[in-house]
Amino acid sequence: MQGRRHAREIALQMLFQADVGNLPIDEAVEVTLADAPDLDESVRRYATALAKGVWAHRAELDAHLRAAAAHWSVERMAAVDRNLLRIALYEILFVDDVPYRVAINEAVELAKKYGGAESRRFVNGVLGAITRKLGLSEGKDRRTNP
């Protein structure tokens, strides 16, 4: 399986290493890529860009998550859910060629695969709340007020 979904899975591993393993993001990227020497170059590039982009913008991403998940602190969220939400939100806010519906769907699919029993619903609900707040569910595909 090569492609953007695979890149998101690899980025999730990188972010998990940095977040839970307390590794610097560059080291987390290096360790993860070393474990997957046969990865397609486009997958390596996109996974690395996602992981480093998420990590660089995590304060802004987490602020959106806090606002949308009022009864959950970001720190209390399961690490997989937290990082899937960050990846999807990063794609929604900063990656021009990923429609917000695709970012949400991909996060939900990965939550089914890697998250807990309620991860799919939680991820979908939080991202839905954020996109409504950003006005994306009204037909726009990008936020209009950066």
VEXBA-847409 format. One line per field, with one value per residue: residue number from 1; x, y, z of N, C-alpha, C in turn. Coordinates in nm, 4 decimals. Example, Ala and Ser with C-alpha at 12.3 -4.5 7.8 and 13.67 -1.06 7.14 Angstrom:
BEGIN
n = c(1  2)
nX = c(1.3190  1.2850)
nY = c(-0.5690  -0.2250)
nZ = c(0.7800  0.7080)
caX = c(1.2300  1.3670)
caY = c(-0.4500  -0.1060)
caZ = c(0.7800  0.7140)
cX = c(1.3200  1.2900)
cY = c(-0.3300  0.0030)
cZ = c(0.7800  0.7870)
//
This chain:
BEGIN
n = c(1  2  3  4  5  6  7  8  9  10  11  12  13  14  15  16  17  18  19  20  21  22  23  24  25  26  27  28  29  30  31  32  33  34  35  36  37  38  39  40  41  42  43  44  45  46  47  48  49  50  51  52  53  54  55  56  57  58  59  60  61  62  63  64  65  66  67  68  69  70  71  72  73  74  75  76  77  78  79  80  81  82  83  84  85  86  87  88  89  90  91  92  93  94  95  96  97  98  99  100  101  102  103  104  105  106  107  108  109  110  111  112  113  114  115  116  117  118  119  120  121  122  123  124  125  126  127  128  129  130  131  132  133  134  135  136  137  138  139  140  141  142  143  144  145  146)
nX = c(0.0848  0.0913  0.0928  -0.1041  -0.2609  -0.1029  0.1184  0.0069  -0.0286  0.2389  0.3245  0.1688  0.2949  0.5448  0.4722  0.3641  0.5939  0.7365  0.5569  0.4625  0.6910  0.8681  1.0660  1.2796  1.1373  1.2791  1.4415  1.2462  1.1309  1.3508  1.4037  1.1627  1.1549  1.3855  1.3034  1.1501  1.2656  1.1913  1.0019  0.8127  0.9365  0.7714  0.5858  0.7516  0.8309  0.5836  0.4872  0.6909  0.6724  0.4124  0.4378  0.6409  0.5225  0.2836  0.3984  0.5335  0.3198  0.1649  0.0734  -0.1186  -0.2914  -0.3699  -0.5056  -0.7359  -0.8384  -0.8884  -1.0926  -1.2957  -1.3400  -1.4623  -1.4943  -1.2736  -0.9334  -0.6518  -0.4329  -0.5476  -0.6665  -0.6591  -0.3432  -0.3190  -0.5629  -0.5387  -0.3154  -0.4027  -0.6135  -0.4658  -0.3150  -0.5194  -0.6376  -0.4219  -0.3908  -0.6359  -0.6117  -0.3651  -0.2775  -0.3146  -0.4113  -0.5740  -0.8956  -1.1218  -1.3109  -1.1936  -0.9679  -1.0955  -1.2317  -1.0123  -0.8848  -1.0828  -1.0952  -0.8354  -0.8551  -1.0373  -0.8739  -0.6444  -0.7184  -0.9127  -1.2251  -1.4180  -1.2936  -1.3332  -1.5847  -1.5319  -1.3161  -1.4389  -1.6488  -1.5146  -1.3612  -1.5692  -1.6998  -1.4992  -1.4699  -1.7226  -1.7148  -1.5137  -1.6464  -1.6426  -1.8176  -2.0168  -1.9871  -1.7456  -1.4002  -1.1680  -1.0417  -1.1388  -1.0412  -0.7392)
nY = c(-0.1180  0.1929  0.5467  0.8375  0.7680  0.5725  0.7309  0.8953  0.7092  0.6482  0.9020  0.9213  0.7282  0.8532  1.0871  0.9736  0.8616  1.0975  1.2317  1.0513  0.9003  1.0963  1.1897  1.4066  1.5673  1.5405  1.3205  1.1262  1.1081  1.0141  0.7635  0.6273  0.6203  0.4722  0.2234  0.1494  0.0902  0.0404  0.2168  0.4092  0.6984  0.9266  0.8779  0.8833  1.1528  1.2926  1.1936  1.2797  1.5587  1.6005  1.5115  1.6824  1.9298  1.9172  1.8964  2.1399  2.3164  2.2447  2.3792  2.5645  2.3843  2.2251  2.4165  2.4546  2.1959  2.1876  2.3785  2.2563  2.0118  2.0340  1.9070  1.7559  1.7458  1.8073  1.6607  1.4470  1.2988  0.9956  0.8919  0.8092  0.9015  1.1776  1.2443  1.1654  1.3467  1.5832  1.5492  1.5413  1.7932  1.9597  1.9051  2.0067  2.2797  2.3629  2.2226  2.2543  2.0907  1.8939  1.8181  1.9170  1.7239  1.4871  1.4789  1.4450  1.1978  1.0260  1.0399  0.9254  0.6657  0.5760  0.5911  0.3872  0.1733  0.1980  0.3077  0.3123  0.1555  0.3622  0.5552  0.6246  0.7578  0.9677  1.1077  1.1793  1.3412  1.5540  1.6667  1.7343  1.9327  2.1278  2.1910  2.2952  2.5207  2.6621  2.7237  2.5569  2.3538  2.4733  2.4696  2.5761  2.5066  2.5674  2.7447  3.0834  3.2957  3.3209)
nZ = c(0.0000  -0.1099  -0.1048  -0.0186  0.2081  0.3257  0.3798  0.5743  0.7767  0.8345  0.9153  1.1454  1.3045  1.3338  1.4731  1.7022  1.8142  1.8715  2.0399  2.2477  2.2967  2.3535  2.1768  1.9886  1.7029  1.4583  1.5101  1.5603  1.3069  1.1607  1.2875  1.2390  0.9567  0.9099  0.9890  0.7788  0.5093  0.2434  0.1579  -0.0689  -0.2339  -0.2545  -0.0534  0.1717  0.1625  0.1893  0.4350  0.6078  0.5721  0.6706  0.9427  1.0447  0.9914  1.1430  1.3972  1.4192  1.4199  1.6351  1.8686  1.7756  1.6465  1.8634  2.0128  1.8584  1.8883  2.1657  2.1845  2.0390  2.1617  2.4283  2.6761  2.7060  2.7740  2.5689  2.6408  2.7781  2.5828  2.3944  2.2728  2.0033  1.8933  1.9420  1.7820  1.5272  1.4969  1.4963  1.2589  1.0602  1.1008  1.0478  0.7739  0.6825  0.7423  0.6315  0.4009  0.0744  -0.1376  -0.0327  0.0178  0.2797  0.3541  0.2708  0.4380  0.6857  0.6442  0.5993  0.8495  1.0113  0.9018  0.9657  1.2410  1.2902  1.2320  1.3989  1.6427  1.9518  2.0585  2.0487  1.9036  1.6307  1.6244  1.8007  1.6771  1.4331  1.5314  1.6655  1.4558  1.2828  1.4351  1.4396  1.1648  1.1124  1.2770  1.1475  0.9211  0.7041  0.6431  0.5104  0.2410  0.1618  0.0971  0.2222  0.5039  0.5475  0.6878  0.7858)
caX = c(0.0000  0.1663  0.0044  -0.1213  -0.3070  0.0151  0.1983  -0.0572  0.0043  0.3795  0.3278  0.1138  0.4026  0.6448  0.4176  0.3524  0.7302  0.7713  0.4609  0.4631  0.8287  0.9463  1.1799  1.2725  1.0667  1.3737  1.4826  1.1296  1.1215  1.4641  1.3831  1.0494  1.1942  1.4861  1.2303  1.0732  1.3569  1.1350  0.8947  0.8138  0.9900  0.6616  0.5297  0.8492  0.8255  0.4571  0.4836  0.7837  0.6139  0.3000  0.4841  0.7110  0.4251  0.1992  0.4769  0.5621  0.1950  0.0799  0.0068  -0.2389  -0.3800  -0.4250  -0.6031  -0.8602  -0.8898  -0.9438  -1.2189  -1.3961  -1.3626  -1.4648  -1.4868  -1.1516  -0.8070  -0.5754  -0.3437  -0.6253  -0.7069  -0.5696  -0.2342  -0.3508  -0.6692  -0.4811  -0.2281  -0.4864  -0.6818  -0.3663  -0.2833  -0.6336  -0.6538  -0.3112  -0.4243  -0.7473  -0.5693  -0.2391  -0.2449  -0.4113  -0.4710  -0.6518  -1.0259  -1.1436  -1.3855  -1.0954  -0.8888  -1.1798  -1.2525  -0.8873  -0.8641  -1.1802  -1.0506  -0.7179  -0.9027  -1.0937  -0.7644  -0.5434  -0.7721  -0.9971  -1.3615  -1.4926  -1.2076  -1.3931  -1.6879  -1.4685  -1.2407  -1.5368  -1.7212  -1.4268  -1.3298  -1.6932  -1.7199  -1.3991  -1.5001  -1.8399  -1.6691  -1.4358  -1.7355  -1.6140  -1.9318  -2.1114  -1.9510  -1.6084  -1.3057  -1.0551  -1.0835  -1.1253  -0.9728  -0.6272)
caY = c(0.0000  0.3172  0.6589  0.9324  0.7024  0.5111  0.8415  0.9374  0.6064  0.6678  1.0268  0.8886  0.6619  0.9556  1.1741  0.8936  0.8544  1.2291  1.2686  0.9571  0.8596  1.2163  1.2076  1.5242  1.5281  1.4945  1.1845  1.0395  1.0883  0.9298  0.6282  0.5669  0.5921  0.3656  0.0973  0.1246  0.1298  0.0197  0.3125  0.4926  0.8314  1.0222  0.8484  0.9354  1.2998  1.3426  1.1587  1.3697  1.6932  1.6003  1.5018  1.8056  2.0385  1.9018  1.9252  2.2836  2.3910  2.1742  2.4704  2.6136  2.2701  2.1865  2.5190  2.4173  2.0733  2.2240  2.4498  2.1651  1.9005  2.1125  1.8242  1.6763  1.8163  1.7405  1.5654  1.3299  1.2204  0.8849  0.9430  0.7847  0.9947  1.3131  1.2652  1.1604  1.4762  1.6834  1.5289  1.5848  1.9372  2.0204  1.8973  2.0987  2.4194  2.3997  2.1478  2.3059  1.9944  1.7925  1.8698  1.8892  1.5982  1.3789  1.4758  1.3857  1.0568  0.9529  1.0305  0.8284  0.5324  0.5388  0.5707  0.2516  0.0763  0.2111  0.3629  0.2302  0.1270  0.4859  0.6528  0.6679  0.8575  1.0829  1.1801  1.2376  1.4474  1.6691  1.7305  1.7957  2.0573  2.2258  2.2381  2.3835  2.6480  2.7304  2.7543  2.4709  2.2689  2.5539  2.4640  2.6217  2.3979  2.6209  2.8531  3.2103  3.3921  3.2500)
caZ = c(0.0000  -0.1195  -0.1310  0.0915  0.3312  0.3859  0.4341  0.6998  0.8765  0.8714  0.9927  1.2764  1.3788  1.3666  1.5770  1.8238  1.8704  1.9261  2.1434  2.3600  2.3218  2.3866  2.0875  1.9010  1.5807  1.3559  1.5467  1.5397  1.1619  1.1201  1.3401  1.1682  0.8181  0.9119  1.0031  0.6561  0.4015  0.1100  0.1314  -0.1883  -0.2018  -0.2353  0.0785  0.2678  0.1610  0.2439  0.5774  0.6769  0.5696  0.7643  1.0812  1.0833  0.9894  1.2616  1.5173  1.4215  1.4404  1.7303  1.9628  1.7074  1.6250  1.9934  2.0525  1.7886  1.9504  2.2967  2.1641  1.9831  2.2550  2.5518  2.7969  2.6985  2.7528  2.4632  2.7082  2.8197  2.4656  2.3596  2.1884  1.8620  1.8556  1.9446  1.6665  1.4068  1.4900  1.4556  1.1166  0.9792  1.1137  0.9729  0.6313  0.6580  0.7524  0.5672  0.2787  -0.0224  -0.2306  0.0387  0.0606  0.4219  0.3697  0.2555  0.5615  0.7902  0.6123  0.6216  0.9946  1.0627  0.8598  1.0456  1.3782  1.2926  1.2244  1.5045  1.7662  2.0368  2.0133  2.0249  1.8354  1.5045  1.6539  1.8644  1.5740  1.3417  1.6011  1.6899  1.3271  1.2345  1.5100  1.3954  1.0290  1.1218  1.3348  1.0437  0.8100  0.5889  0.6111  0.4322  0.1005  0.1366  0.1189  0.2996  0.5925  0.4769  0.7744  0.8492)
cX = c(0.0890  0.0664  -0.0124  -0.1728  -0.1886  0.1049  0.1392  -0.0286  0.1480  0.3933  0.2732  0.2200  0.5084  0.5968  0.4011  0.4881  0.7678  0.6857  0.4739  0.6052  0.9216  1.0727  1.1677  1.2135  1.1625  1.4200  1.3676  1.1112  1.2291  1.4439  1.2719  1.0864  1.2987  1.4201  1.1519  1.1557  1.2975  1.0218  0.9179  0.8591  0.8788  0.5940  0.6218  0.8378  0.6977  0.4463  0.5721  0.7269  0.4966  0.3486  0.5514  0.6165  0.3339  0.2761  0.5035  0.4377  0.1093  0.0132  -0.1231  -0.3397  -0.4477  -0.5252  -0.7379  -0.9218  -0.9528  -1.0808  -1.3298  -1.4318  -1.3603  -1.4475  -1.3635  -1.0314  -0.7321  -0.4870  -0.4169  -0.6703  -0.6092  -0.4668  -0.2624  -0.4566  -0.6145  -0.3984  -0.3017  -0.5614  -0.5862  -0.3338  -0.3972  -0.6493  -0.5422  -0.3418  -0.5366  -0.6987  -0.4540  -0.2057  -0.3525  -0.4791  -0.5431  -0.7842  -1.0540  -1.2189  -1.2929  -1.0126  -0.9676  -1.1975  -1.1269  -0.8606  -0.9580  -1.1380  -0.9297  -0.7556  -0.9645  -0.9824  -0.6745  -0.5976  -0.8520  -1.1379  -1.4395  -1.4135  -1.2714  -1.4945  -1.6275  -1.3973  -1.3371  -1.6087  -1.6377  -1.3965  -1.4536  -1.7202  -1.6233  -1.4336  -1.6252  -1.7989  -1.5900  -1.5212  -1.7150  -1.7334  -2.0381  -2.0699  -1.8110  -1.5140  -1.1817  -1.1085  -1.0564  -1.0523  -0.8570  -0.5857)
cY = c(0.1239  0.4283  0.7436  0.8668  0.6376  0.6184  0.8909  0.8368  0.6229  0.7946  1.0033  0.8205  0.7627  1.0430  1.1004  0.8847  0.9864  1.2619  1.1803  0.9165  0.9740  1.2302  1.3415  1.4803  1.4780  1.3518  1.0854  1.0082  0.9907  0.7848  0.5573  0.5305  0.4812  0.2279  0.0604  0.1626  0.1182  0.1163  0.3890  0.6341  0.9334  1.0022  0.9039  1.0874  1.3516  1.3123  1.2530  1.5107  1.7032  1.6030  1.6308  1.9255  2.0352  1.9438  2.0752  2.3661  2.3327  2.2652  2.5236  2.5006  2.2305  2.2892  2.4915  2.2933  2.1031  2.2903  2.3555  2.0506  1.9566  2.0281  1.7346  1.7685  1.7380  1.6324  1.4386  1.2435  1.1054  0.9362  0.9227  0.8839  1.1365  1.3396  1.2502  1.2922  1.5851  1.6719  1.5820  1.7361  2.0118  2.0183  1.9956  2.2432  2.4573  2.3280  2.1775  2.1994  1.8786  1.8560  1.8301  1.7587  1.4767  1.3664  1.4105  1.2365  0.9743  0.9356  0.9269  0.6862  0.4858  0.5178  0.4321  0.1480  0.0792  0.2561  0.2621  0.2179  0.2533  0.5896  0.7095  0.7795  0.9847  1.1697  1.2498  1.3562  1.5724  1.7412  1.7954  1.9280  2.1658  2.2788  2.3258  2.5204  2.7297  2.7681  2.6667  2.3859  2.3440  2.5618  2.5127  2.5056  2.4426  2.7265  2.9854  3.3150  3.3233  3.3104)
cZ = c(0.0000  -0.1496  -0.0070  0.2194  0.4023  0.4471  0.5657  0.8113  0.9259  0.9547  1.1332  1.3624  1.4231  1.4820  1.7089  1.8937  1.9378  2.0478  2.2671  2.3977  2.3568  2.3035  2.0170  1.7669  1.4730  1.3835  1.5256  1.3915  1.1166  1.1628  1.2624  1.0253  0.8106  0.9232  0.8774  0.5337  0.2609  0.0753  0.0025  -0.1494  -0.1789  -0.0996  0.1861  0.2791  0.2265  0.3933  0.6581  0.6834  0.6672  0.9084  1.1265  1.0848  1.1106  1.3856  1.5300  1.4560  1.5523  1.8321  1.9016  1.6875  1.7558  2.0453  1.9853  1.8530  2.0859  2.2818  2.1175  2.0771  2.3967  2.6783  2.8004  2.6906  2.6452  2.5248  2.7509  2.7026  2.4454  2.2592  2.0395  1.8151  1.8439  1.8189  1.5339  1.3884  1.4435  1.3066  1.0297  0.9836  1.0413  0.8233  0.5961  0.6510  0.6606  0.4362  0.1741  -0.1078  -0.1617  0.0816  0.2059  0.4430  0.3566  0.3828  0.6744  0.7658  0.6392  0.7711  1.0558  1.0258  0.9411  1.1923  1.3927  1.3025  1.3482  1.6396  1.8459  1.9805  1.9774  1.9456  1.7094  1.5283  1.7112  1.7608  1.4779  1.4063  1.6221  1.5587  1.2654  1.3037  1.4632  1.2568  1.0275  1.1746  1.2321  0.9223  0.6880  0.5489  0.5317  0.2863  0.0690  0.1636  0.1951  0.3934  0.5214  0.5590  0.8451  0.9807)
//
